Amino acid sequence: MLDHDAPEFSVGFDLDLTLADTRNAIGAVYARLAEETGVPIDVGQVVARIGPPLEVELAYWFPPARVPEMADRYRALYPDIAIPATVPMPGAAEALEAVRARGAGVVVVSGKNQRDTERTVRYLGLPVDVAVGGLFGSDKGRALRDHGVRAYVGDHTGDVDAARAGGAVAVGVATGMYGAAELTAYGADVVLPDLLAFPAWLTGWLNPAVVEDGAPGGIGVG
């Protein structure tokens, strides 16, 4: 937790492929589902599409009637298989520390279900003030507003939608299925190659007059 109870504002982050590298983790759960059910699942395709709700991905592999059952099984398998295989994305710790050093709050809003969002944050030891799971795209907007999020960082076009819905600056990171050009074309306010570039961007955003070389800034927090 932060040292104060009411930060002036917060910065929000998506979880999968933004703060947490869950590619091997999620792939391993789908591999187990394929083994248990005998349904051939292309794990490479699954991993390439990380972002949307679980049920959306399961519908590629199972008939509609089986999706709820498979979602329950996936969530039952996730803690033991996926959590230990999850690692931080490069720059995740530095990005969160940069936010905290500015006296701001850190909020995670993820499409992953609430329990596994909390488990992932805990396992990785991420210094997060609030973790909200089970939301995707513009549905994240209310959570961003509720927690005073002024900028939202994510790897998916759905995260741009989230920022728009929440009245936040949309910061894309090209660490997921969408490249920098795609995120820019979709409407992200700024696109970074990864979270390693985030601290310099944050400095420029909050202090436009002191932008570091090569760091996009000057958006402001108002």
C-alpha positions as CSV (number, residue, x, y, z in Angstrom):
1,M,0.0,0.0,0.0
2,L,1.0,3.6,-0.4
3,D,2.0,5.6,2.6
4,H,-1.0,7.9,2.3
5,D,-4.7,6.9,2.2
6,A,-5.9,9.2,-0.6
7,P,-3.6,9.8,-3.5
8,E,-4.4,12.7,-5.7
9,F,-4.8,10.5,-8.7
10,S,-4.1,6.9,-9.8
11,V,-2.5,5.2,-12.8
12,G,-4.2,2.0,-14.0
13,F,-2.7,-1.0,-15.6
14,D,-4.0,-4.0,-17.4
15,L,-2.6,-7.3,-16.2
16,D,-2.0,-10.0,-18.8
17,L,0.9,-9.1,-21.2
18,T,1.0,-5.6,-19.6
19,L,2.3,-6.3,-16.1
20,A,2.3,-10.1,-16.1
21,D,3.7,-12.4,-18.8
22,T,1.0,-15.1,-18.7
23,R,1.7,-16.7,-22.1
24,N,3.3,-19.9,-20.8
25,A,0.8,-20.0,-17.9
26,I,-2.3,-19.7,-20.0
27,G,-0.9,-22.0,-22.6
28,A,-0.3,-24.7,-20.0
29,V,-3.9,-24.6,-18.8
30,Y,-5.2,-24.9,-22.3
31,A,-2.9,-27.8,-22.9
32,R,-4.3,-29.6,-19.9
33,L,-7.9,-28.9,-21.1
34,A,-7.0,-30.5,-24.4
35,E,-5.5,-33.5,-22.7
36,E,-8.5,-34.0,-20.4
37,T,-11.2,-33.5,-23.1
38,G,-9.4,-34.9,-26.2
39,V,-10.3,-31.7,-28.0
40,P,-7.3,-30.5,-30.2
41,I,-6.5,-26.9,-29.1
42,D,-3.8,-24.9,-30.8
43,V,-2.1,-23.4,-27.8
44,G,-0.1,-21.0,-30.1
45,Q,-3.3,-19.5,-31.4
46,V,-4.7,-19.2,-27.8
47,V,-1.6,-17.4,-26.6
48,A,-1.6,-15.0,-29.6
49,R,-5.1,-13.9,-28.7
50,I,-4.7,-13.2,-24.9
51,G,-6.8,-10.3,-23.8
52,P,-10.6,-10.9,-24.3
53,P,-12.7,-12.8,-21.8
54,L,-12.1,-16.5,-21.2
55,E,-15.4,-17.5,-22.7
56,V,-14.6,-15.8,-26.0
57,E,-11.5,-17.9,-26.4
58,L,-13.1,-21.2,-25.3
59,A,-15.8,-20.7,-27.9
60,Y,-13.1,-21.2,-30.6
61,W,-12.6,-24.8,-29.3
62,F,-15.9,-25.9,-27.7
63,P,-19.5,-25.8,-28.7
64,P,-21.6,-23.1,-26.9
65,A,-23.2,-25.6,-24.5
66,R,-19.8,-26.7,-23.2
67,V,-18.3,-23.3,-22.7
68,P,-19.6,-22.7,-19.2
69,E,-18.3,-26.1,-18.1
70,M,-14.9,-25.5,-19.6
71,A,-14.7,-22.1,-18.1
72,D,-15.3,-23.6,-14.7
73,R,-12.7,-26.3,-15.3
74,Y,-10.2,-23.7,-16.6
75,R,-10.6,-21.6,-13.5
76,A,-10.2,-24.6,-11.3
77,L,-6.9,-25.5,-13.0
78,Y,-5.5,-22.0,-13.1
79,P,-4.2,-21.5,-9.6
80,D,-2.0,-24.6,-9.5
81,I,-0.9,-24.6,-13.1
82,A,-0.8,-21.0,-14.3
83,I,0.1,-18.9,-11.3
84,P,3.5,-20.6,-10.7
85,A,4.3,-20.2,-14.4
86,T,3.6,-16.4,-14.4
87,V,6.5,-13.9,-14.5
88,P,6.6,-10.1,-14.5
89,M,6.8,-8.3,-17.9
90,P,10.0,-6.5,-18.4
91,G,9.8,-3.1,-16.7
92,A,6.8,-3.9,-14.6
93,A,8.4,-3.3,-11.2
94,E,10.0,-0.1,-12.4
95,A,6.8,1.2,-13.9
96,L,4.9,0.7,-10.7
97,E,7.7,2.2,-8.6
98,A,7.7,5.2,-10.8
99,V,4.0,5.8,-10.1
100,R,4.4,5.3,-6.4
101,A,7.3,7.6,-6.3
102,R,5.0,10.3,-7.7
103,G,2.6,9.8,-4.8
104,A,0.0,8.3,-7.1
105,G,-2.1,5.2,-6.6
106,V,-1.7,2.0,-8.6
107,V,-4.8,0.3,-9.9
108,V,-5.0,-3.0,-11.8
109,V,-8.1,-3.6,-13.9
110,S,-8.1,-6.9,-15.7
111,G,-10.2,-9.2,-17.8
112,K,-9.0,-12.1,-15.6
113,N,-11.5,-13.2,-13.0
114,Q,-11.2,-11.4,-9.6
115,R,-9.6,-14.3,-7.7
116,D,-6.9,-15.0,-10.2
117,T,-6.3,-11.3,-10.7
118,E,-5.6,-11.0,-7.0
119,R,-3.6,-14.2,-6.9
120,T,-1.4,-13.1,-9.8
121,V,-0.8,-9.6,-8.2
122,R,0.1,-11.3,-4.9
123,Y,2.3,-14.0,-6.5
124,L,4.3,-11.4,-8.4
125,G,4.6,-9.1,-5.4
126,L,3.2,-6.2,-7.3
127,P,2.7,-3.0,-5.2
128,V,-0.9,-2.5,-6.1
129,D,-3.5,-0.5,-4.2
130,V,-6.6,-1.9,-5.9
131,A,-7.1,-4.9,-8.1
132,V,-10.3,-5.3,-10.1
133,G,-10.9,-8.4,-12.2
134,G,-13.6,-9.7,-14.6
135,L,-13.8,-6.6,-16.8
136,F,-12.9,-6.1,-20.5
137,G,-12.9,-3.2,-22.9
138,S,-15.2,-0.3,-22.2
139,D,-16.7,-2.2,-19.2
140,K,-13.4,-1.3,-17.4
141,G,-14.4,2.4,-17.6
142,R,-16.5,2.6,-14.5
143,A,-13.7,1.0,-12.4
144,L,-11.2,3.5,-13.7
145,R,-13.5,6.4,-12.8
146,D,-14.3,4.9,-9.4
147,H,-10.6,4.7,-8.5
148,G,-9.5,8.1,-9.9
149,V,-7.5,6.6,-12.8
150,R,-6.1,9.4,-15.0
151,A,-4.0,7.2,-17.3
152,Y,-4.6,3.5,-18.2
153,V,-1.8,1.3,-19.6
154,G,-2.6,-1.8,-21.6
155,D,-1.5,-3.9,-24.5
156,H,-4.9,-4.5,-26.2
157,T,-7.2,-2.3,-28.3
158,G,-9.8,-3.1,-25.6
159,D,-7.6,-1.2,-23.2
160,V,-7.8,1.8,-25.4
161,D,-11.6,1.4,-25.2
162,A,-11.3,1.2,-21.4
163,A,-9.3,4.4,-21.1
164,R,-11.8,6.2,-23.4
165,A,-14.8,5.0,-21.3
166,G,-13.0,5.9,-18.1
167,G,-11.9,9.4,-19.2
168,A,-8.3,8.5,-18.9
169,V,-5.2,8.9,-21.1
170,A,-4.8,5.7,-23.2
171,V,-1.3,4.4,-23.0
172,G,-0.6,1.5,-25.2
173,V,2.3,-0.9,-24.8
174,A,3.3,-3.0,-27.8
175,T,3.8,-6.2,-25.7
176,G,0.7,-8.2,-26.7
177,M,-1.0,-9.1,-29.9
178,Y,-1.1,-5.5,-31.3
179,G,1.9,-3.7,-32.5
180,A,2.7,0.0,-32.0
181,A,1.2,1.0,-35.4
182,E,-2.0,-0.9,-34.7
183,L,-2.5,0.7,-31.2
184,T,-1.7,4.1,-32.6
185,A,-4.2,3.7,-35.5
186,Y,-6.8,2.5,-33.0
187,G,-6.5,5.7,-31.1
188,A,-4.1,5.3,-28.2
189,D,-2.9,8.7,-27.0
190,V,0.7,7.4,-26.7
191,V,2.3,4.0,-27.5
192,L,5.4,2.7,-25.8
193,P,7.4,-0.3,-26.9
194,D,7.2,-1.8,-23.4
195,L,7.0,-0.8,-19.7
196,L,10.7,-0.1,-19.7
197,A,9.9,3.2,-21.4
198,F,7.1,4.0,-19.0
199,P,9.0,5.9,-16.3
200,A,10.4,8.4,-18.7
201,W,7.0,8.9,-20.3
202,L,5.4,9.4,-16.8
203,T,8.0,12.1,-16.1
204,G,7.2,13.9,-19.3
205,W,3.4,13.5,-18.8
206,L,3.5,15.0,-15.3
207,N,6.2,17.6,-16.0
208,P,6.0,18.6,-19.6
209,A,8.8,21.1,-19.1
210,V,11.2,18.5,-18.1
211,V,10.7,15.8,-20.7
212,E,13.6,13.4,-21.0
213,D,15.2,12.9,-24.4
214,G,12.9,10.7,-26.5
215,A,10.1,10.5,-24.0
216,P,6.6,11.5,-25.2
217,G,5.0,13.9,-22.7
218,G,3.1,17.0,-22.2
219,I,-0.4,15.5,-21.9
220,G,-1.0,16.7,-18.3
221,V,-3.2,15.2,-15.6
222,G,-6.1,17.7,-15.7
